[in-house]
Structure formats: C-alpha cells, structure tokens
Amino acid sequence: MPAPASLDATFQALSDPTRRAILARLAQGEASVMDLAEPFAMSQPAISKHLKVLENAGLISRGRDAQRRPCKLEAGPLAEATGWLIEYRKYWETQFGQLDDLLAELKKLEAMAGKN
C-alpha cells in the first residue's frame, strides 16, 4: 500500500478538472507551460499553480530544454492510486457475487413455486 500522504496528494491533485485535463494532455507527450495553458481560459500564473500541485504530488516533472522547461507525466503515483482502488474493486466484486448468488436462489425458489 502506498503511504497515506502520497495518496492524499495524488487524490487532491486529481480532484480538479483542470489538473486532470493537463494530465490527459501530458499523456500524449511533453508540453511547455504555454502549450498546456492554451486550451484554458485562465492566466499562465493560474496554470503554473495547477502545475505546482501536480509536481508536488509527483504526477509531473519539469525538465530543461534550452529556454523551455517542458512538463512530463510521471505515472507512478497514478499506479499507486490505481492499486489502492483495485482493493475496493475486489470488495465490490465480492458483494456483487453474493447478490448474484441471492438472485439465483430467489429465481430457483420462484421456479419451484411455479411463479416463473
């Protein structure tokens, strides 16, 4: 299990639609801050604040390429969050399996009673 603080930072970063859109863009490849700011109706400093949150969560890194500082997706924290969610998926699969068993038993009882 990932450290709770790491998961907190990841889910906090993912809670904002702008930050999720930035991650989706970076999944296509590295991009500059200007490139990332282009589709949004907000200032470059506002985008930079979102990038800082993503960087603090370890979801992006910034390199250096001459005059540019391209941003790059770092998928490790997403894998940790996915692993955490998979544990709950197992829980729900068990619950749905039990519900399937109950419904099958009810259908069987209805058939025996001649209602089906």
N, C-alpha and C positions, 0 to 999 in steps of 0.2 A: 504494500500500500504506500502511495506517495505521502510525504509529510503534509499534515493538515495545512500549514501555512502556504505551501506550494499550491495545493488545490484551491485554497481560498483566493490566492492571487489569480490563478487561471480562471476560475469561475467569475470573479469580479471583472476581469478584463473581458470575458466573453459576454457579460451582461449587457453590453452596449451595442446596438446595431451598427453604428459607425465602425467600431473596432472589429466586429465580425466581418463587415464588408472589406475592411482593409486586409484582414487575414485572407479572405477569399481572393482578393486581388493578388496578394503576395504568393498564394498557392500557384499562380501562373508564372511566377518568376520575380526576380529582384526588381525593385522600383525605387525611384527617388521620392523625396517628400513632396515635390511638386507634382509628380505623376500620381501619387496617392491622394493628394488634395483635390485634383482636377474634378472628379465626379461629385464632390460635395459642395454645398452652398455654405461653406464656412471658411474662416480665415486660416492661413497657414499656421499661425501660432496655435489655433484650436486643434488642428490636425496633429501638430507636434505634441500637444498634451496627450492626445489619444495614443500616439506612438510611444510616449514615455511610459504610459500604463502598460502597454503591450510589452515593451522592453523590460520593465521591472518584473513582469510575470514570466519573463524568459520566452515569450512567444515570438519575439522578433529579435534580430540583431542588426546592428548597423556597421557596415564596412567603410572602407575609404578607397575611393577610386578617383584619383586626381582631385578635381574640385567637388566631386559628388560624394555623398555618403549614402549609398544605396541600402535600402532595408531588405532584409531577407527573413522569410518564415523559418521559425525554429519549431519543429513539430513535436519535440519531446514532451512538453507539458500537455499537449493535446492527447498524446498517447497515454499519459498518466491519468488524465481525466476520463478518457475512454475506458481504461481499466477499472476505474472506480465505478463508472456507470454499469459496466458489464456485471459487476456483483449484484446490482439491483435488477438487472435483466434476468439473471438466474432466479432471483426471488419471484419475479412476476411470471416466469415460465412455470415455476412450481405451482404457483397459485392458479394459473390458467389450466394446468394439467389436472389439478384437483377439481376444478369447475367442470372440465370436460368429463371426468370420471363421474361426477354427480349427475350431470345431464344425461349421460349414457345410462346410468342406473334408473333415472326417472323415466326415460323412454322405454326401458325394459319393463318397468313396473306398469306403465300405461298399456303397453302391448299385452301384458299378461292379464290386465283388467279388461281388455277388449276395447279400449278407447282409441286405438290407432289403427 
